Amino acid sequence: MPNKKTKLDRGQILENAVKASGLGIEEAAAKAGYSRAAYYKHKDDPDLDYHILIAYGKGIKYDFTEEFPDMPKYLLSEPEESYGKPQTLEEAIKMLEQWKNKYLELLEKYNRMIEERMERNR
């Protein structure tokens, strides 16, 4: 007899993760951008969309990709961007390099896009 995998209940996994987070239901839902009522609908949905799980994962700092390996990977927290005035010369030089690299990256993308459009219009 073939070994059949059982399908995981995404809503149940969400409920367990929220309980394990130690946050209240209302707080966990709010951190994910949802209402308390929406949370109750989500936890009862066995086929909950991945984008909803990702929102909760970011809000409660939980990695759902362990239970669902086919789920898109996501960052639990956004990388820290430094804006404002640098405190030291080293920070200023680092910020300068970051912005210069960002500018060059965008400039290259823009140039590729222009070249592609010019080739299409020939």
C-alpha positions, 0 to 999 in steps of 0.5 A: 500500500503506498504511503499517502501524506496527510494534508496539514490543516493550515488554520490549525497550524496558525492557531498553534503558532499564535498560542505558542507565540504567547501573544493574545489573539487580538494582538497577533491578528493586529500585528498581521494586519487583520481583525480578531474576527478575521483571525477566527475565520483564518484558523478555521480554514484548512486551506488558508492562503500562504500570503495570509500565513506569511502575514501572521508569520511576520507579525508573530515572528514564526516561520511557517515554511518548516511545516509547509516547505513548498511555501515561499520563503519570507523574512521574519523581519525586514532588514534595517535601513539606515536613514538620517544623519550618520553618527561617524565618518565610517557610517557616512562612508558606508551610507554613501557606498550603499546609496551609490550601489543602489543608484548604479543597480537601478541605473543598470535596470533602467538602461536594460529596460530602455534597450529592450524597448528600443529593440522591440520598436525596431 
